């Protein structure tokens, strides 16, 4: 099949024109390639990480060491995905150290990420770096360079209120207890509808 620029153009799921280096809180979900359960198992409502899951856990914890404007909040490594809240502090919003959700509806876009032109400290740059280093370390352990660990993109939700922040924290914390009903679980009994938590 020949390449067709219109047909094969990679479509971004990011919010068009939004500055993802702007201060605020972001709910991130990153899934494995083909939803493969690579990182461990849920046993009695608790996540038990295997060696690869420990790599993911360690690399997530190291994000602030590589991106000084990033701070971690609630997160969980699941068998085939990661949920986490990332804060971007400082930057354009000038709210260094802020620990509350920032009202973003009046935000003015300043730097937008474009293909091949990453914005330093932005959410896409942080996630790209995280996925890359996890893939590198996992592939070193299995002697398989170039094998995909993650699906191509990731999901993000801009957190706009304290209430939403608290609901998302609860959702993340309780994720292992609901694994049997999780949309990402290939063996789910009866997956919850997408809007079950109205995050």
Secondary structure, 3 states (H helix, E strand, C coil): CCCCHHHHCCCCCCCCCCCCCCCEEEEEEEEEHHHCCCCEEEECCEEEECHHHHHHHHHHHCHHHHCCCEEEEEEEECCCEEEEEEEECCHHHCCCCCCCCCCCCCCCCCCCCECCECCCCCHHHHHHHHHHHHHHHHHHHHCCCCCCCECCCCEEEEECCHHHHHHHHHHHHHHHHHHHHCCCCCCCCCCCCCCCCCC
